[in-house]
Amino acid sequence: MPSAADESLRAIHPIEQWASCADFDRQGIFARRALDLLPDREGVIFEATARGLRMLGQTEADLASPVRLLREVFGAGLKLSPPHVRLAYADGWQQPIMGFRVTARAGCMARVRHSLEQRGAQIADVELGTAAGVIRGKAPLLDLMGYARTLRRLSDDSGHIALWLSHYEPLWSYASETMACYTE
């Protein structure tokens, strides 16, 4: 059974992706072999399980390098699940909220800001210089999945996003009127 410290560490790694390999009859053996190949990386946890290799990251970008290495070593037999967001449970389901800092060419900033707002981002501030701009804010991780690719397209490849786990917040909230039917 995982310790409280293990669970706390996993909570700051809200992205999960699984790897398995068709070339192995037993995925636990593949996972242990993969684990031996992967260097320790800050921001990533690797776990060998009977199902395959479980990779936990703080952001999608954290998993890119390990996935590249696994593809190089295991080739076409490697099977990867899509990365997905892990929720936490503490008095209800909680979702990870990410802080972000986006930089891009000044001419692209309006498009970038609009796209972030469409994804549910709360913009904290915008700095606009003559050559480039910066947008800072926070948004649910689920809404930011895949945003690096969108940003490259919107910014004519000039954009960059830095993400970090800010906090967890309830996935949905209930008004007291809604909860009245659950009280005794």
C-alpha positions as CSV (number, residue, x, y, z in Angstrom):
1,M,0.0,0.0,0.0
2,P,1.5,3.4,-1.0
3,S,2.5,5.7,1.9
4,A,1.0,9.1,2.5
5,A,4.3,10.6,1.2
6,D,4.0,8.5,-2.0
7,E,0.5,9.7,-2.5
8,S,1.5,13.3,-1.8
9,L,4.3,13.0,-4.4
10,R,1.9,11.6,-7.0
11,A,-0.6,14.5,-6.4
12,I,1.9,16.9,-7.8
13,H,2.2,14.8,-11.0
14,P,-1.3,15.3,-12.5
15,I,-0.5,13.8,-16.0
16,E,-0.6,10.1,-16.5
17,Q,0.5,8.0,-19.5
18,W,0.8,4.2,-19.9
19,A,3.3,2.3,-22.0
20,S,3.2,-1.3,-23.0
21,C,4.9,-3.4,-25.7
22,A,3.5,-5.9,-28.0
23,D,6.8,-7.7,-28.1
24,F,6.5,-8.9,-24.5
25,D,4.0,-11.5,-23.3
26,R,4.1,-10.1,-19.8
27,Q,3.9,-6.3,-19.5
28,G,5.5,-6.4,-16.1
29,I,8.7,-7.6,-17.6
30,F,8.6,-4.9,-20.3
31,A,7.9,-2.3,-17.6
32,R,10.9,-3.4,-15.5
33,R,13.2,-3.3,-18.6
34,A,11.9,0.1,-19.6
35,L,12.4,1.3,-16.0
36,D,16.1,0.2,-16.1
37,L,16.6,2.3,-19.3
38,L,14.9,5.5,-18.2
39,P,17.1,8.0,-16.3
40,D,15.7,9.6,-13.2
41,R,14.1,12.9,-14.1
42,E,12.7,15.7,-12.0
43,G,9.1,16.1,-12.7
44,V,8.4,12.5,-13.7
45,I,7.7,9.3,-11.7
46,F,8.0,5.9,-13.4
47,E,6.3,2.8,-12.0
48,A,6.6,-0.8,-13.3
49,T,3.3,-2.6,-13.0
50,A,1.7,-5.8,-14.3
51,R,-0.2,-3.6,-16.8
52,G,2.9,-1.9,-18.1
53,L,4.9,1.2,-17.4
54,R,3.0,4.0,-15.7
55,M,4.5,7.5,-16.2
56,L,3.4,10.4,-14.1
57,G,4.4,13.9,-15.0
58,Q,3.8,17.5,-13.9
59,T,3.1,18.6,-17.5
60,E,2.8,16.9,-21.0
61,A,6.3,18.2,-21.9
62,D,7.8,16.2,-19.0
63,L,6.7,12.9,-20.7
64,A,8.0,13.8,-24.1
65,S,11.7,12.8,-23.6
66,P,10.9,9.5,-21.9
67,V,8.4,8.6,-24.6
68,R,11.1,9.4,-27.3
69,L,13.6,7.2,-25.6
70,L,11.0,4.3,-25.3
71,R,10.2,4.7,-29.0
72,E,13.8,4.5,-30.0
73,V,14.4,1.4,-27.9
74,F,11.2,-0.6,-28.4
75,G,10.2,0.6,-31.9
76,A,6.9,-0.3,-33.5
77,G,5.9,-2.7,-30.6
78,L,5.6,0.2,-28.2
79,K,2.0,1.1,-27.3
80,L,1.2,4.4,-25.6
81,S,-2.0,5.5,-24.1
82,P,-2.9,9.2,-24.7
83,P,-1.7,11.3,-21.7
84,H,-4.6,12.2,-19.4
85,V,-5.3,14.3,-16.4
86,R,-5.5,12.7,-13.0
87,L,-8.1,14.1,-10.6
88,A,-7.6,14.1,-6.8
89,Y,-10.2,13.2,-4.2
90,A,-10.5,15.3,-1.1
91,D,-14.0,16.0,0.1
92,G,-15.1,15.7,-3.6
93,W,-13.2,15.4,-6.9
94,Q,-10.6,18.1,-7.4
95,Q,-8.9,19.1,-10.7
96,P,-5.4,20.4,-11.1
97,I,-5.1,24.1,-11.9
98,M,-2.0,25.2,-13.7
99,G,-0.2,28.5,-13.5
100,F,1.1,29.5,-17.0
101,R,3.4,32.0,-18.7
102,V,3.0,32.3,-22.4
103,T,5.4,34.3,-24.6
104,A,4.9,35.0,-28.3
105,R,5.6,37.7,-30.9
106,A,3.6,40.9,-30.3
107,G,1.6,40.5,-33.4
108,C,0.2,37.2,-32.3
109,M,-0.8,38.2,-28.7
110,A,-4.5,38.9,-29.4
111,R,-5.0,35.5,-31.0
112,V,-3.1,33.8,-28.2
113,R,-5.0,35.6,-25.5
114,H,-8.4,34.8,-27.2
115,S,-7.5,31.1,-27.4
116,L,-6.5,31.0,-23.8
117,E,-9.8,32.6,-22.7
118,Q,-11.7,30.2,-24.9
119,R,-10.0,27.4,-22.9
120,G,-11.2,28.8,-19.6
121,A,-8.0,30.6,-18.6
122,Q,-8.1,33.4,-16.1
123,I,-5.7,36.0,-17.3
124,A,-3.7,37.6,-14.5
125,D,-1.7,40.1,-16.5
126,V,-0.4,40.8,-20.0
127,E,2.8,42.6,-20.9
128,L,3.1,43.7,-24.5
129,G,6.4,44.9,-25.8
130,T,7.3,46.0,-29.4
131,A,8.7,42.6,-30.3
132,A,7.1,40.2,-28.0
133,G,4.5,39.8,-25.2
134,V,3.9,37.7,-22.1
135,I,0.5,36.5,-20.8
136,R,0.3,35.1,-17.2
137,G,-2.6,33.3,-15.6
138,K,-4.1,30.0,-14.5
139,A,-6.4,27.4,-16.1
140,P,-7.5,23.9,-15.5
141,L,-4.9,21.4,-16.8
142,L,-7.6,19.6,-18.7
143,D,-8.3,22.7,-20.7
144,L,-4.6,23.2,-21.5
145,M,-3.9,19.7,-22.8
146,G,-2.4,20.0,-26.2
147,Y,-2.1,23.7,-26.0
148,A,1.6,23.8,-26.9
149,R,0.8,22.6,-30.5
150,T,-2.1,25.2,-30.7
151,L,0.3,27.9,-29.5
152,R,2.9,27.1,-32.2
153,R,0.2,27.4,-34.8
154,L,-1.3,30.6,-33.5
155,S,2.1,32.3,-33.0
156,D,3.7,31.3,-36.3
157,D,6.1,29.1,-34.2
158,S,7.2,32.0,-32.0
159,G,5.2,31.0,-28.9
160,H,6.3,29.2,-25.8
161,I,4.3,28.1,-22.7
162,A,5.7,27.3,-19.2
163,L,3.3,25.4,-16.9
164,W,3.4,24.6,-13.2
165,L,0.9,23.1,-10.8
166,S,-0.7,25.9,-8.9
167,H,-3.3,24.1,-6.8
168,Y,-6.3,21.8,-6.9
169,E,-9.8,23.0,-6.8
170,P,-13.2,21.3,-6.8
171,L,-14.3,20.0,-10.2
172,W,-17.7,21.5,-9.7
173,S,-19.2,23.3,-6.8
174,Y,-22.7,23.0,-5.3
175,A,-24.8,25.8,-4.2
176,S,-26.3,25.4,-0.7
177,E,-29.8,25.3,-2.4
178,T,-28.7,22.3,-4.5
179,M,-27.3,20.5,-1.5
180,A,-30.4,21.0,0.6
181,C,-31.9,17.7,-0.6
182,Y,-28.9,15.9,0.9
183,T,-29.2,17.3,4.4
184,E,-31.0,15.4,7.1
